[in-house]
Amino acid sequence: MAKRKNPEDQPDENQDNGNDSEDSFGLPDIEYKPLEEANDEVKNESGDESTSETPTSEPAKTEERYVYTPPVEEKSKAPLIIGIVIAAVIIIAGFLIYNYVYKPAQEKARLEEIAKKKEADARAAREKQERLAKEQEAARQKAIADSLAAANAKPAEGTIETLSERTRRYYVVISSAIDDDLVMDYARKLSKQGVGTKIIPPFGKTKFYRLAIADHDTYAQAQSNADDVKGNYGNDVWVVRY
């Protein structure tokens, strides 16, 4: 395909270009190019990237497009580290609070409780001792008063009883006489001192009247009483069952 040149680009008619001949008929010169070069120029001017298929042309290649793939960002470990630090701080704080706040407070409360109990026990012991001391003093004062009253008061007369039948009891005998008058005289004397007596009449083979100051259910009780009164009535104190 021939391309016409721009008339402005044509040489001046009066210029001798060496190509003027008789056969030009006065027409402008036409520039001829090979067919392949013409196709390349048309392609370049139109911007069309497609090519006509010819028996000798190669298959069209598929355009490879570059796709941008953003790099995978590694997740930050900062939250995990912060969480671990916070957990460690909480554990350490709990440990310190337990060992240096809670346990000392518990120990202090326990010691205070022990001290209060000891104080209460000591106070109770003091009060008991004071109460016992007061009771003892009151008993001592009463004993002194009773002793003074007994010394100043006239003793009540003791009773005199003459037994008429056997009782099967054990009697503490302090004296005996063949004459009942002698035994009665001694009984009256003891009666004035507040001592009660019992006169045992003769029985069995004995002919003596006996004067007893006490009687008991068993021989052992009577003998123990007899041993106690020997200091007042002499060693001739014995036991008789009547």
C-alpha positions in Angstrom: 0.0 0.0 0.0 1.4 3.3 -1.1 1.3 6.3 1.2 1.0 9.7 -0.1 3.4 12.2 1.1 2.3 15.5 2.5 2.3 18.2 -0.2 4.4 20.3 2.2 7.0 17.7 2.2 7.1 17.7 -1.6 10.2 19.3 -3.1 9.9 22.5 -4.8 8.9 22.1 -8.5 11.7 24.3 -9.5 14.2 22.1 -7.6 16.0 19.6 -9.6 16.0 16.4 -7.7 17.5 14.3 -10.4 14.3 12.1 -10.7 12.2 14.2 -13.0 11.6 12.4 -16.3 9.2 12.6 -19.0 7.0 9.8 -17.7 6.1 11.6 -14.4 3.5 13.6 -16.2 4.1 16.3 -13.6 2.7 14.1 -10.7 4.4 13.9 -7.3 6.7 11.1 -6.6 5.3 8.1 -4.6 7.4 6.2 -2.1 7.0 2.5 -2.3 7.7 0.1 0.7 7.5 -3.6 1.1 4.2 -5.1 2.3 5.6 -6.3 5.7 7.1 -2.9 6.5 3.7 -1.3 5.6 1.9 -3.6 8.0 4.3 -2.8 10.8 3.7 0.9 10.3 -0.1 0.4 10.3 0.2 -1.7 13.4 2.3 0.9 15.2 0.0 3.7 14.3 -3.3 2.0 15.3 -1.9 0.6 18.5 -3.5 -2.8 17.8 -1.4 -5.5 19.3 -3.2 -8.3 17.4 -1.5 -9.8 14.4 -3.1 -11.4 11.3 -2.8 -15.0 11.1 -0.7 -16.2 8.2 0.2 -19.7 7.4 3.7 -19.0 8.4 3.0 -17.0 11.7 3.5 -18.4 15.2 0.5 -19.0 17.6 -0.3 -16.0 19.8 1.2 -16.2 23.2 -1.1 -15.7 26.3 -0.2 -12.6 28.1 1.1 -13.4 31.6 -0.1 -10.8 34.1 1.8 -10.2 37.3 -0.4 -10.4 40.4 0.9 -8.7 43.4 0.7 -10.9 46.5 1.3 -9.0 49.7 3.7 -10.8 52.1 2.1 -12.5 55.0 2.9 -10.4 58.1 3.9 -12.4 61.1 1.6 -11.9 64.0 3.0 -9.8 66.8 3.9 -11.7 70.0 3.5 -8.5 72.0 0.0 -9.4 73.4 1.2 -12.9 74.5 4.2 -11.4 76.2 2.2 -8.8 77.9 -0.3 -11.4 79.1 2.5 -13.6 80.4 4.0 -10.6 82.2 0.6 -9.6 83.7 0.0 -13.2 84.9 3.5 -13.4 86.4 2.9 -10.0 88.2 -0.4 -11.3 89.6 1.1 -14.5 90.8 4.0 -12.8 92.4 1.7 -10.2 94.0 -0.6 -12.9 95.3 2.4 -14.8 96.7 3.8 -11.7 98.4 0.4 -10.7 99.8 -0.2 -14.3 101.2 3.2 -14.6 102.8 3.7 -11.1 104.0 0.2 -9.8 104.7 -2.4 -12.6 105.1 -0.2 -15.1 107.0 1.2 -12.5 109.4 -2.3 -11.2 110.1 -3.5 -14.8 110.7 -0.6 -15.4 113.0 -1.2 -12.2 114.9 -4.8 -13.0 115.4 -3.9 -16.5 116.6 -1.4 -15.1 119.1 -3.9 -12.5 120.3 -6.4 -15.2 120.8 -3.9 -17.3 122.8 -3.0 -14.3 124.9 -6.7 -13.5 125.6 -7.3 -17.1 126.6 -4.2 -17.1 128.9 -5.4 -13.8 130.4 -8.9 -15.2 130.9 -7.5 -18.4 132.5 -5.2 -16.4 134.8 -8.1 -14.1 135.8 -10.3 -17.1 136.5 -7.5 -18.7 138.6 -7.1 -15.5 140.6 -10.8 -15.2 141.2 -10.9 -18.8 142.4 -8.0 -18.3 144.7 -9.6 -15.1 146.1 -12.9 -16.9 146.6 -11.2 -19.9 148.3 -9.3 -17.5 150.5 -12.5 -15.7 151.5 -14.2 -18.9 152.2 -11.3 -20.1 154.3 -11.2 -16.9 156.2 -15.0 -17.0 156.7 -14.7 -20.6 158.0 -11.9 -19.6 160.3 -13.8 -16.7 161.7 -16.8 -18.9 162.3 -14.7 -21.5 164.0 -13.3 -18.9 166.3 -16.8 -17.5 167.0 -18.2 -21.0 167.7 -15.3 -21.7 170.0 -15.8 -18.5 172.0 -19.5 -19.2 172.1 -19.0 -22.7 173.4 -16.5 -21.5 176.0 -18.9 -18.8 177.3 -22.1 -20.8 177.1 -23.2 -23.4 179.7 -23.3 -26.8 178.1 -26.6 -28.5 177.9 -27.1 -31.4 180.3 -26.7 -34.8 178.9 -29.4 -37.4 179.1 -29.3 -40.5 181.4 -31.0 -43.6 180.2 -31.3 -47.0 182.0 -31.7 -49.9 179.5 -34.4 -52.4 180.4 -33.9 -54.9 177.6 -31.2 -56.1 175.3 -30.7 -54.2 171.9 -27.9 -56.3 170.3 -25.8 -53.2 169.8 -22.2 -52.5 170.8 -21.7 -50.0 173.7 -18.6 -48.0 174.8 -18.3 -48.6 178.5 -16.2 -46.2 180.7 -17.1 -47.4 184.2 -18.8 -50.2 186.1 -19.9 -50.7 189.8 -21.8 -53.3 191.8 -24.0 -50.6 193.2 -26.3 -48.8 190.8 -26.2 -45.6 192.9 -22.5 -45.2 192.3 -23.1 -45.6 188.5 -25.9 -43.1 188.7 -23.8 -40.5 190.5 -21.1 -40.7 187.8 -23.8 -40.4 185.1 -25.2 -37.3 186.7 -21.7 -35.7 186.8 -21.2 -36.4 183.1 -24.7 -35.1 182.4 -23.7 -31.7 183.8 -20.8 -31.6 181.3 -23.3 -32.3 178.4 -22.4 -36.0 178.1 -25.3 -38.3 177.6 -25.0 -41.8 179.1 -26.7 -45.2 179.2 -26.8 -47.5 182.3 -26.6 -51.2 181.4 -28.0 -53.4 184.2 -26.3 -56.7 185.2 -26.9 -59.6 182.7 -25.6 -63.1 182.3 -23.1 -64.1 184.9 -21.9 -60.5 185.7 -23.4 -58.6 188.7 -22.1 -55.2 187.7 -23.9 -52.1 186.4 -22.0 -50.5 183.5 -22.0 -46.9 182.3 -21.8 -46.4 178.5 -21.3 -43.1 176.7 -22.0 -44.3 173.1 -23.4 -47.2 171.1 -22.8 -48.5 167.5 -24.0 -51.1 165.1 -20.7 -52.9 164.7 -17.8 -53.9 167.0 -15.3 -52.1 164.9 -17.1 -48.8 165.1 -17.5 -49.1 168.9 -13.8 -50.1 169.3 -12.6 -47.1 167.3 -14.8 -44.8 169.4 -13.4 -46.4 172.6 -9.8 -45.8 171.4 -10.7 -42.1 170.7 -12.0 -41.4 174.2 -9.3 -43.1 176.2 -7.5 -39.8 176.5 -10.6 -38.5 178.5 -11.7 -41.5 180.4 -8.4 -43.5 180.9 -7.3 -46.7 179.3 -10.0 -48.8 181.1 -12.5 -48.2 178.3 -14.0 -51.3 176.6 -16.8 -52.5 174.4 -19.8 -54.6 175.5 -22.6 -56.0 173.4 -25.9 -55.8 175.1 
